[in-house]
């Protein structure tokens, strides 16, 4: 009997101890999700359909600057005169299309309208001419080139244009298409560039090639291509130092990088993409002239179009430099870096 009582007391003590352990144990904190990456243009996270920004909404400021001002001046008019065309010329000049493009448009629109001097005829003539400008340089060239074996894209541009952010978005989009992607940290001049690119690579879930101790960007590009080729990568996106288009010695470095890429993989880079900030307006035209003259740029990516009234620079790039606009950035999300659709663009600003 005494033994049974002792056993019962012991069991009770064990039970109480166990309960005590449960109550005294410090609860574990739930893991917090990784915050969305903040970059030059915002967050690297996918846009839900309800948040998807329409192109017309994104280009509203450009439309107001371009056709909006013209329609205000012509409001209530049934026909146009010479003074109205002069007003159009003035508005086009201040819409960052560039002087050569403005002269071209005024000449073509005047001829197209003929004797039909109405606001509707002017609007239609402008639309037709803008679509023609884009159709002459875009077409198949508008699509980003990919090869059956391995593709190399070289990304260039000045600091602040959104180059690193664009690389992150491009990489993410290509991963979503099933591509095996590597990013090469070819900006060896700016200390923060490597760290920023590593964060983007982690979020995009792609490999980054950033060897320690190599300060020659051409060597980084060469080794990255060789490593990617040996490991069956589909795409290598090579970052470069952001630089002013007037810095000749640095532009020479970009030329060298391009030559070295071709030695590593004949034909590389398959795209030389110039990233431009739409807010820079006509300065973007000067950057295009310098970069294209030095590197034979294959296409342009215009960023920050949603916050700019200077999106008309896309017309100037196509008209004056015969370069296709490959992509445009109209927001912070991955999906807001979109393929450029000329007709949709023209419809959105006119």
Steps between C-alpha positions, in 0.01 A plus 500: 500500500777740595681405179190580293466840672866580434466405132189719464678796661800449268279493191328820612836674549615394152175626347522832683866537398410436138225760514736740668749446222238578242401824674857609567629429149557823309279517192689512168459803279353440160741569217430831333477492122785655302400861430456602138820631348528874463699600196550797273143471380326325787411148600580172336169328547235378264201717421157359567252538216292756689809719546613467140549850367355577159738653250270797450504575874877461514553741211245757612761769573655455157157521337421821688832650392464384140147497357329638811652846458426502129135402542457780756629759254280364222190464714191630320674543163343346191799563273872567538722777370874561472514634855358173633775299330755735655343426839532129427866547413563684827328228703695225325827680571417517870389135511861375473466340160817670379532767228560260210193297589286812535606629157427158352155481659394853404602440139326163473183606683463816290526295181264229625229745604495685168188714472320319783604734783293364786591392851392144420722493191796630701446238769477219246805621305710511816394147592582363158842665491600389850398142422702518179811621687482207740415242234813591304735417789314252717342195336694182582783708647268600783519157665791417728732258322546150636709217354445125499816436700603795717415870482697796636349841571720798581322777693638855493391845614577788733465482878148562622322379188376185674749260342544263795128487568434428133749212505322352801162522329632358172657208687177431690293503184738262323499261797120501483536388137705202614844639418814428700642848559829641625570864585860619467611788723698695243486830690831482683527877545218566748530334840125475563420360156611145582298484823189641334522254213545206740174588675317515170651168392387336825146627462484405132639156596779513246871438530733797522858499377694743718856373557702667773823669404421552130481870423512476122136500377604337173650209693178467701297486178732242340507269803123530551428393143740207523353381830144536371584311183661217697194473725231513230351839580245643257566867563775721642411862580814709544483816708737786426614808686258791476687783339451833336484477124766773483767299686706373208735277698210317658324465167819341368475249785152404380633450147768271639241301697299446186805376306591261781145360511526416132825313566339304782197412287500598131208731430463615860351720624183419310333808644664826608220666693510867592296589810372858500300698752202651316512797738832608349315614187724626222807407702393141430539576129858616559575190706359284222722670243816445704433144615373389160796658325743315725327165545247444220213478745236248389210637701383740768319442829320813622440505876277712726253577223212511748645797688605696194341755272793444263408159359500658155875441501416146380391653169825695471713191567319304230498784247847649545700190588296224333517294818218276622353556844512149646340551842347777708474533877163632616508419872669323789394139445668234290209501256533876459810444289317421179571434134453820304188492283521789252133524405383476861755768592380736227135441592583578864663838436265627228 
